[in-house]
Amino acid sequence: MFCVGNAYMNDTPSSPTRTRGDVAEDVSHTMIHANPAGVLVIGASRRLGATFTHALVESRYRVFLGARNEQQLRAHAESIERSFEMRTEWSRVDLRSADECSTFVAAGESHLGSIDVPINNAGVGSNKSLTERLRDAIVDTLALNLDAAMLLARGVLPRMLARACDRGINHR
């Protein structure tokens, strides 16, 4: 489930009520009112994360992108730079590592000056029932879907609160 303000959609291309374009438009609208200096986008290289990124860059927001797959992330950043003639900073990050989460937030702040809107689009799921899943798969899912979201929030919130920023988008 995805939430931007009061707009919800299932994270499937076949969502009957809302399209990815509708959600990207809602994100852009929310962002315009936030007047952010910088946007941190996690899970930025594919699908909804790529849609967010394009909507933000098209609206001339500065972004710092992160994803686990360096090749896809680099290709996405280069595509944005070609399309929008805007330098796009990025860093490969494995959010299952607490140290990499901290390093990623620090790099984002260094490149952007401040992170005013974090967008967490990273996460994994499974079609298997809980009883069919291996223990390691469950631990991995929790590390990415829960621990990483909390660690990233912990990393960006103190400075956001000090500046009285109250915008954030958590896809998972």
N, C-alpha and C positions, 0 to 999 in steps of 0.2 A: 504494500500500500504506500502511496506517495501523498504527501500533503504540502500544499503551498497556501498559507493562509487558511481559508475554508474550502479550497478546491481539492477534491480527492480523485484519484484514479487508480485503477489496478495497473501494475507495471507489466502490461501485456499489450502488444501492438493491436490486439483485437478488442480493446476496451470499448464497449458500446456507447458510453456517454462522453468521454473526453479523448482527444487525440494527443499525441506527444507535442504537436504544434500548439495546441491549446495550453498545455502545461508550460511549455517554453514561453509562451506569451504571458501567462500569469507570473512566471518567475521574473521576466523582464519588467512587468508592471510593478511587482513588489520591489524590485531592485531600484527602479527609478525613484520611488518614494524614499528609499533608504539613503540615496545619494552616497554610495560607498566609494572609498578610495581604492579598495582592493577586494577581490573575490577569490577565495580558495576553493577549488573544485576537485574533490576526491572521486575517483572512479570516472575520470573525464574522457577516457579514450574511446568509448563505445556507446552505442544506443542513447539512452536518456542523458548520460553525462556529456556526450558529444553534442547533443541537442542543446543542453544548457549552455555549454561553452560557446556554441555558435550564436545563440541569442544574446549572450552577454557581450561578446566581442563585437557583434553587429551594432549593439547599442553603445559601443566604445568604452566598455568597462575594462579595466586591467585585470587580468586573471593570472593565477598561478595554478598549474594543472598537476595532478598526481594520479598515478595508476600503477598497477603491478607489472603490466606488460610494457617494457621499455620500447620495443619496436613499434607497437600500436600507438603509444603515447607520442613518440617522436614523429611518426607519420601524421598524426592528427594535428600536432602543433605546427608542423611544416605546412599542412593544408590551410590552416587558419592564417598563417603568415602570408601565404600566396594569395588567398582570397580577400583578406582584409588589410593587407599591408600594415600589419601590427605585430610587433615583436611579442612572442608568446613564450613565457618562461614555464618550465616544467621540471619535474623530478620523478624518477621512478621511486616508488615506495611500496613496501610490503607492510600493510597495516597490521598484520599479525604480530609484528615486532614493536614493542613499546618504545624501544630506542629509535626505530625508524619513524614512528609517529612524531616523536619529539623533534627529531632532526628535520622532518618535513615541515612542521609548523614553523620552526625557526627559519628555514630556507624561504618559506612563503612570506614571512614577515620581512625578511631581508630584501627580497625582490619587490614586494609591494609597498613597503613602508609601514603598512598596517593591514590587518585582515578585518574587514568590516562585515563581510558576509561569508561564512563557511557553508559550502554545499557538500554534504556527504551522500554520495551516490554509490559508495562501495558496499558490496555485500554478496553473499552467495546463498543459494538455496538448493534444495534437492527434491526430486519427485519420489524418493524412497520414504517409506514410513520410518518412524523413529526406531522401531524394532529391527529394521533391515539395515540401518546405518551402522558403520563401524565406529568404534569409540573415537578414533583419531579424526574421523570426518566430523563428528559432533563437536569435538574440542576445537577444530579448525573453524567451523561455522561460528561458534560462540566468540572465538578470538576476533574474527573479522566483523561480524554483525553487531556484537555487543561491546567487547573490550575496546576495539578501535574507535568506535563512535564516542565512547566515554573519554578515552585518552585524548582524542582530537578536541573534544569540547573543553576538557580540562586545560588543554594547551592554548586555546584561543580565547576562552571566556574572560580570564582576568583582565587582559588589556581591552577587550571589547567593553566590559562592564565599566572600566575606568573611563572610557570615552563615551559611555552611555549608548552604545550600539545594542540593538535588540533584534537583529535579523539573523536568522539561521534556517537552513533547510536540511532536513534529514530524510533521505530517501528510504532508508530501511527503518 
